[in-house]
Structures are given as C-alpha cells and as structure tokens.
Amino acid sequence: MTADTVSSIYKAFGEGDIATILGHLDDQVAWDADWADLSAHRAGVAHLAPRRGRDEVSGFFAGFPPALPCPTAAAKGNARTMAT
C-alpha cells in the first residue's frame, strides 16, 4: 500500500466516504481485532468483531457519524507531525 493510498483512505474516513475506503480493500479482506488479550473483544464490543470481506467490514463503520474531523500527517523536514 502506498503513502498516497493511505492518505486517500484517511481523507475518505474524515469525510465519511466509506465507499472509497472499501474500494481500496481486497474482496477477501480480513478485518481483525481478535487477540486473546484484548479485553474489549472478550467483553463483546461489537465493532471489534472479526469481519471478512467488504460487506462485513462495512459494518465496522456503521456506528460512526457520517463525517469525523481527521488529523492529517504533515511532513516537516525529516520529522512527521500530526496536525488537524
């Protein structure tokens, strides 16, 4: 995945453009937060459920508002900083 692709995904997330995010994912994407030591998963936090394929992954985004403010990474010399 290129830096441009990652930037595009973050931009889409900030704009609530879930279709663009899903468009960057493989048809067989495995979207996991299924770690044995993840207490939120063990507690049944729904958005951390493992998902397979674009249709299931779209469910991850269902609980988010249509658009969220999203920080952008700005290059500054050799360091990377976060700016909103």
C-alpha positions as CSV (number, residue, x, y, z in Angstrom):
1,M,0.0,0.0,0.0
2,T,1.5,3.4,-1.0
3,A,1.6,6.5,1.1
4,D,-0.9,8.1,-1.4
5,T,-3.3,5.2,-0.9
6,V,-3.1,5.5,2.9
7,S,-3.6,9.3,2.7
8,S,-6.7,8.7,0.5
9,I,-8.1,6.3,3.0
10,Y,-7.6,8.8,5.9
11,K,-9.1,11.6,3.8
12,A,-12.1,9.4,3.0
13,F,-12.6,8.5,6.6
14,G,-12.6,12.2,7.6
15,E,-15.2,12.9,5.0
16,G,-17.4,9.9,5.9
17,D,-16.7,8.4,2.5
18,I,-16.8,4.7,3.4
19,A,-17.3,3.6,-0.2
20,T,-13.8,4.9,-1.0
21,I,-12.3,3.1,1.9
22,L,-14.0,-0.1,1.0
23,G,-12.9,0.3,-2.6
24,H,-9.2,0.2,-1.5
25,L,-9.7,-3.2,0.2
26,D,-9.3,-6.6,-1.3
27,D,-12.5,-8.6,-1.8
28,Q,-11.3,-11.1,0.7
29,V,-10.1,-8.6,3.3
30,A,-9.7,-10.0,6.9
31,W,-10.5,-7.2,9.4
32,D,-9.5,-8.5,12.7
33,A,-9.3,-7.3,16.3
34,D,-9.3,-10.9,17.6
35,W,-6.5,-11.0,20.0
36,A,-6.7,-13.2,23.1
37,D,-5.5,-10.4,25.4
38,L,-7.9,-7.8,24.0
39,S,-10.3,-7.3,26.9
40,A,-12.8,-5.2,24.9
41,H,-13.2,-8.1,22.4
42,R,-13.7,-10.6,25.2
43,A,-16.3,-8.2,26.6
44,G,-18.2,-8.4,23.3
45,V,-17.6,-4.9,22.0
46,A,-19.4,-5.2,18.7
47,H,-17.2,-3.0,16.5
48,L,-14.2,-5.2,17.4
49,A,-15.7,-8.4,16.0
50,P,-13.6,-10.1,13.3
51,R,-15.0,-9.4,9.8
52,R,-14.4,-11.0,6.4
53,G,-14.9,-9.3,3.0
54,R,-16.0,-5.8,2.2
55,D,-19.7,-6.4,3.1
56,E,-18.8,-7.4,6.7
57,V,-16.1,-4.6,7.0
58,S,-18.7,-2.0,6.1
59,G,-20.5,-3.0,9.3
60,F,-17.4,-1.7,11.3
61,F,-18.2,1.8,10.0
62,A,-21.9,1.7,10.7
63,G,-21.6,3.1,14.2
64,F,-19.6,6.1,13.2
65,P,-21.1,9.5,12.4
66,P,-21.2,10.5,8.7
67,A,-18.0,12.6,9.0
68,L,-15.4,13.0,11.6
69,P,-12.6,15.5,11.9
70,C,-9.5,13.7,10.9
71,P,-5.9,14.6,11.7
72,T,-3.5,14.8,8.7
73,A,0.1,14.0,8.7
74,A,2.3,16.9,7.6
75,A,5.9,16.3,6.7
76,K,8.2,18.8,8.4
77,G,11.9,18.2,7.4
78,N,12.8,14.7,8.4
79,A,10.1,14.5,11.1
80,R,6.4,13.8,10.7
81,T,4.0,15.7,12.8
82,M,0.3,15.4,13.3
83,A,-1.9,18.5,12.6
84,T,-5.6,18.9,12.5
